[in-house]
Amino acid sequence: MKKFLIQFALYALLFLVLNVILYGISYYILNKALFKLPESKTVLVIGDSTTECAVNDTIFSASENVSQSGTAYIYSYVKLNRFLEENKHIKLVLLSIHAGTLMADDWVYGATSLNEKAPQYVYLFGKDEYCTLGKKSAFYSGMLKMPLTEINTITKSILRNIITYKDLRIGKYRKLEGTHLNNQTGNVHSAVFEENKLSTPQVVYLKKIIDLCKEKNVEVVLITTPMYGAKPNDRLNRYLNKNFQDITYLDYSAKNFPDEYYFDVDHLNYKGAEIFSKEIMMDIDTLFSEK
């Protein structure tokens, strides 16, 4: 029995050491990824699936859309920090916001989010991010998966000796086709805003994103994209006017688009994205030409 326990302990120790080495190599490789954008890309679109599907950066050509579905502000913050470090020419950040975002505590602490998102972004984390997410056991199980979930990216790095943010699967414009409005109801994006249900980490990292932009002398605009049958976000508007009065908020939630422009109640399809991308491009040009 004693011999068995010793062997088991040795195997467990070997397994742990190998995992630490593999994790360390993966972390090093991913952290070396380049986040450089062309000089012509002066606008960064960042946030969740609403902007991911609504802003076509081949139409709004001065922008680069790095939004990603279900992305909490903690992940947007570390991603933005890296982009701003490597791209001093970025002048404006368009950040998605809606009632559901600010109440989406599960986007931060939910087991699914921690297992999927944390391994994708951990190499960008600072001490605050480890402290915030390290409260949950799912964070550590997600970290153990990182070398396996990112194996394709790591392989590309070894073969090509270089990887970029595009290899990391951390966000890009997503083209949706068709429409699926029938028998649908709203989800987290079109939720009714209730201030007493705010997610503390979401609010904290929204403020950190805004502070980071101010520190880098980058303009930040909060944006709510069109949602089917939605009314103007009066409650959210009042909250933002009270707490972020110096930040521009563009609310397109109640924009009246034809049914064929929506993929579902919360997202535009590619037809809607084409029209909306042209509109937001002109609105941004007008907004900042007046400043």
Phi, psi and omega in degrees: 000317180298317179298320179297316181296321179295315179297318179298317180296321179293317178297319179296318179295318179297317178300316180296315180297315179299320179293320179296317179296314180297319178297316181298318178296315180298315180300315182297315182295313182294325181290344179272359181299144179272134179248019184289135177248156174300151181301334181287345181269095184255354180240128178250123177260124188216148181147216186255203187292339181294313176281331178306321184262348189259337185246106178274109186280001169274338175270307172277078195290342177279355183253158170234118182268114179240029177288158180211138182306138174062026185270118176289160181298334179298323179283321176298324181296310183292327177292314179299318181303317180291318179298318181289329177296321186262355184224083182291347182274354177293127183253337188214140173243124173261116185245126180290144175208145173198172185304316183297325181301312186287347178252005188272071178296330181290340175291338180263307189255354180296143182300321180297315180296315182295325180285329183265313188274318184304315178297333180286336188240355190302327181292350178260356187288149167251187183301319183297322181290320176297319180294322182290312186271339182291357178286344186248135182296330180297336178297318184286323176293325176294321180296323180296334181276347189306311181300329180278317182292333181255019185298323180296317179295317180297320178297317178301319181297318180293318182286321185260346183067012177199142172225158178237175180302333180293334177282343189273352178059044181249019173136138174192170176297136181244117181274116179255136181246149177081184178219141183226049184281334186300131175061025179257148170240167182292156176243212187301328184292322184261023179295157176281129183289127177229114187297330181284356178250016181298142174275119182303310180295329178294315179294317180301315183280338169296315178296322180293323177297314180296316179296322178297317179296318178296318179299324182268005183058042178247132177290146175232134178235128176273139186221133171250122184279165181300140177227138188298125176069013184281156172255161178305143183280070185299316181295315179296320179300316180295319179298315181292321178297328181281319189256340181223051188296339181267006181251133179288133178237122178252112183256105178255012187303323183264015178302131185270091177257152174299153181306323185293351180269354181255138171281314173211191187294339185248354186225141173279146170272186187295331178293314178295322180296323178299313181291315183294321180298321177294320182292313182293326178298314179292321180295319178295317178301315180294316182301315186269347172285340180274348184271000000 
